[in-house]
């Protein structure tokens, strides 16, 4: 049986939050919207730091027999980000995502200057993180969408805050949520029985750690510190678990 209930709930809360935030944003002066974005940037960075530190916790450190140094996990995450960044630059993922946002803007929201930015940033924020991966896997494997329900509530409030400054582009990120998050659940459902507890998996922990660093990059982007092409680093999320499996085989 196909389980994507959590993803559908998530999409609904993002749309509701976007609608409320867009209506509210029109009534707020620019300086208020700027401080909202600054606050979001700071929260996103501290969230990313917490998740990035997963590289020093169980079960990643279990890859290193007899030591808790975590040197191998750190190298795995570093290598995944470097290789993933190269792959992303060659494929032009960030450029493609921005082009998709521009196309949607020209078709549905020609009057919103920050539509594309809202679409790109929201797509990244809502789809990079442990709740996305763990929640989608659990929903697909067993139909338990409790983690995605929690994520949906958080994303709804985040969408409200983002859309007050960035507009309707935030809401269009539900396309990314449905494709990516829903796709993970569908994939997990097809291989149910061959996956153990995802929350205890070194491979999932590596994705969490790499995702945490990407979230920090999103925060720096929101704060206008540096326009890091975060989408071009997304292949790291696929490379990290593969690297973990290779290291486990070589132990």
C-alpha positions as CSV (number, residue, x, y, z in Angstrom):
1,X,0.0,0.0,0.0
2,X,1.3,3.5,-0.9
3,X,1.7,5.9,2.0
4,X,2.1,9.6,1.3
5,X,-0.3,11.0,3.8
6,X,2.4,12.9,5.6
7,X,3.5,14.6,2.5
8,X,0.0,15.7,1.6
9,X,-0.5,17.2,5.1
10,X,2.9,19.0,4.7
11,X,1.9,20.5,1.4
12,X,-1.4,21.7,2.9
13,X,0.2,23.4,5.8
14,X,2.7,25.2,3.6
15,X,-0.1,26.4,1.3
16,X,-2.1,27.6,4.4
17,X,1.0,29.3,5.9
18,X,1.8,31.0,2.6
19,X,-1.7,32.3,2.2
20,X,-1.7,33.8,5.7
21,X,1.9,35.2,5.4
22,X,1.3,36.8,2.0
23,X,-1.8,38.6,3.2
24,X,0.0,39.7,6.3
25,X,3.1,40.7,4.4
26,X,1.3,43.2,2.3
27,X,0.4,45.1,5.5
28,X,3.9,45.1,6.9
29,X,6.6,47.8,6.2
30,X,9.8,46.7,4.5
31,X,11.9,47.0,7.7
32,X,9.6,44.6,9.5
33,X,9.9,42.1,6.7
34,X,13.7,42.5,6.7
35,X,13.9,41.7,10.5
36,X,11.7,38.7,10.0
37,X,14.1,37.4,7.4
38,X,17.1,38.1,9.7
39,X,15.4,36.2,12.5
40,X,14.7,33.2,10.2
41,X,18.3,33.2,9.0
42,X,19.6,33.0,12.5
43,X,17.2,30.2,13.5
44,X,18.1,28.3,10.3
45,X,21.8,28.5,11.0
46,X,21.5,27.3,14.6
47,X,19.3,24.4,13.4
48,X,21.9,23.5,10.8
49,X,24.6,23.5,13.4
50,X,22.7,21.1,15.6
51,X,22.1,18.7,12.7
52,X,25.6,19.1,11.3
53,X,27.0,17.9,14.6
54,X,25.4,14.5,13.9
55,X,28.8,13.7,12.3
56,X,30.3,13.4,15.8
57,X,27.4,11.3,17.3
58,X,26.2,7.7,17.1
59,X,25.9,5.9,14.7
60,X,28.4,7.7,12.4
61,X,31.2,7.2,14.9
62,X,30.5,3.5,15.0
63,X,32.1,3.4,11.5
64,X,35.5,3.9,13.3
65,X,36.3,0.7,15.1
66,X,37.7,1.3,18.6
67,X,37.7,5.1,18.5
68,X,35.3,7.9,19.0
69,X,37.4,10.4,17.1
70,X,34.9,10.5,14.3
71,X,37.6,11.3,11.7
72,X,36.3,8.9,9.1
73,X,32.7,10.3,9.4
74,X,34.0,13.9,9.0
75,X,36.0,12.9,5.9
76,X,32.9,11.2,4.5
77,X,30.8,14.3,4.9
78,X,33.5,16.6,3.6
79,X,34.1,14.3,0.6
80,X,30.4,14.1,-0.1
81,X,30.0,17.9,-0.1
82,X,33.1,18.4,-2.3
83,X,32.1,15.7,-4.8
84,X,28.4,16.7,-4.6
85,X,29.2,20.3,-5.3
86,X,31.2,19.4,-8.4
87,X,28.4,17.2,-9.7
88,X,25.8,19.9,-8.9
89,X,27.8,22.6,-10.7
90,X,28.2,20.4,-13.8
91,X,24.5,19.6,-13.8
92,X,23.5,23.2,-13.0
93,X,20.9,22.2,-10.4
94,X,20.7,25.7,-8.9
95,X,20.3,27.3,-12.3
96,X,17.6,24.8,-13.2
97,X,15.7,25.4,-10.0
98,X,15.9,29.1,-10.5
99,X,14.8,28.8,-14.1
100,X,11.8,26.7,-13.0
101,X,10.9,29.5,-10.5
102,X,11.2,32.1,-13.2
103,X,9.0,30.2,-15.5
104,X,6.3,29.9,-12.8
105,X,6.7,33.5,-11.9
106,X,6.1,34.7,-15.5
107,X,3.1,32.4,-15.7
108,X,1.4,33.0,-12.4
109,X,3.0,35.9,-10.5
110,X,4.5,38.6,-12.8
111,X,4.0,41.3,-10.2
112,X,6.1,39.6,-7.4
113,X,9.8,40.6,-7.6
114,X,11.0,38.0,-5.1
115,X,8.8,35.1,-6.3
116,X,11.8,33.0,-7.6
117,X,13.8,33.6,-4.5
118,X,10.9,32.5,-2.4
119,X,10.4,29.3,-4.4
120,X,14.1,28.4,-4.4
121,X,14.8,29.2,-0.7
122,X,11.6,27.5,0.5
123,X,12.2,24.4,-1.6
124,X,15.6,24.0,0.0
125,X,14.5,24.7,3.5
126,X,11.5,22.4,3.4
127,X,13.3,19.5,1.7
128,X,16.8,19.5,3.4
129,X,16.8,18.1,6.9
130,X,16.4,14.9,9.0
131,X,12.7,15.2,9.4
132,X,12.2,15.1,5.7
133,X,14.2,12.0,5.2
134,X,13.3,10.1,8.4
135,X,9.7,11.1,8.2
136,X,9.3,10.2,4.5
137,X,11.0,6.8,5.0
138,X,8.8,6.0,8.0
139,X,5.7,7.1,6.2
140,X,6.5,5.0,3.2
141,X,7.6,1.9,5.2
142,X,4.8,1.7,7.8
143,X,2.3,4.5,7.1
144,X,3.4,6.3,10.3
145,X,3.3,9.9,9.4
146,X,3.8,11.3,12.9
147,X,7.3,12.8,12.1
148,X,6.0,14.4,8.9
149,X,3.0,15.8,10.8
150,X,5.5,17.6,13.2
151,X,7.4,18.8,10.2
152,X,4.2,20.0,8.5
153,X,3.4,22.2,11.5
154,X,6.9,23.6,11.6
155,X,6.9,24.2,7.8
156,X,3.5,25.9,8.0
157,X,4.8,28.5,10.5
158,X,8.0,28.9,8.5
159,X,6.0,29.4,5.3
160,X,4.0,32.1,7.0
161,X,7.2,33.9,8.0
162,X,8.9,33.4,4.7
163,X,5.9,34.4,2.5
164,X,5.4,37.6,4.5
165,X,8.7,38.8,3.0
166,X,9.1,36.7,-0.2
167,X,5.5,36.2,-1.4
168,X,3.7,33.4,-3.2
169,X,6.9,31.7,-4.4
170,X,7.1,30.1,-1.0
171,X,3.8,28.3,-1.6
172,X,4.8,27.0,-5.0
173,X,7.5,25.1,-3.3
174,X,4.8,22.4,-2.5
175,X,5.7,21.1,-6.0
176,X,9.2,20.3,-4.7
177,X,7.8,18.8,-1.5
178,X,5.4,16.6,-3.4
179,X,8.1,15.4,-5.9
180,X,11.0,14.9,-3.5
181,X,9.4,14.0,-0.2
182,X,6.6,12.0,-1.8
183,X,9.1,10.3,-4.0
184,X,11.1,9.2,-0.9
185,X,8.0,7.7,0.7
186,X,7.1,5.9,-2.5
187,X,10.6,4.5,-2.9
188,X,10.7,3.4,0.7
189,X,7.3,1.7,0.2
190,X,8.7,-0.4,-2.7
191,X,11.6,-1.7,-0.7
192,X,9.8,-2.2,2.6
193,X,11.3,-5.1,4.6
194,X,14.8,-4.5,3.4
195,X,15.3,-1.3,5.4
196,X,15.8,-1.4,9.2
197,X,15.2,1.4,11.6
198,X,16.3,4.5,9.7
199,X,16.9,6.5,12.9
200,X,19.7,4.1,13.8
201,X,21.4,3.9,10.4
202,X,24.9,5.4,9.8
203,X,23.9,6.1,6.2
204,X,20.9,8.2,7.4
205,X,23.1,9.9,10.0
206,X,25.6,10.9,7.2
207,X,22.7,12.5,5.3
208,X,21.6,14.4,8.4
209,X,25.1,15.7,8.9
210,X,25.5,16.8,5.3
211,X,22.0,18.3,5.3
212,X,22.9,20.3,8.5
213,X,25.8,22.0,6.6
214,X,23.5,22.8,3.7
215,X,21.0,24.3,6.1
216,X,23.7,26.5,7.5
217,X,24.5,27.6,4.0
218,X,20.8,28.5,3.5
219,X,20.9,30.6,6.7
220,X,24.0,32.5,5.4
221,X,22.0,33.1,2.2
222,X,19.0,34.4,4.1
223,X,21.2,36.8,6.0
224,X,22.8,38.0,2.8
225,X,26.3,36.9,4.1
226,X,27.0,34.9,1.0
227,X,24.9,33.6,-1.9
228,X,26.0,30.0,-1.6
229,X,24.6,27.9,-4.5
230,X,23.0,25.4,-2.0
231,X,21.0,23.5,-4.7
232,X,24.3,22.6,-6.4
233,X,25.4,20.9,-3.1
234,X,22.3,18.6,-3.0
235,X,24.0,15.6,-4.7
236,X,26.0,15.3,-1.4
237,X,22.8,14.0,0.2
238,X,22.9,11.0,-2.2
239,X,26.7,10.6,-2.1
240,X,27.1,10.5,1.7
241,X,25.1,7.3,2.4
242,X,26.8,5.5,-0.5
243,X,30.2,6.5,0.9
244,X,29.1,5.1,4.3
245,X,28.1,1.8,2.8
246,X,31.5,1.6,1.0
247,X,33.4,2.3,4.2
248,X,31.3,-0.3,6.1
249,X,32.2,-2.9,3.4
250,X,35.9,-2.0,3.7
251,X,36.0,-2.3,7.5
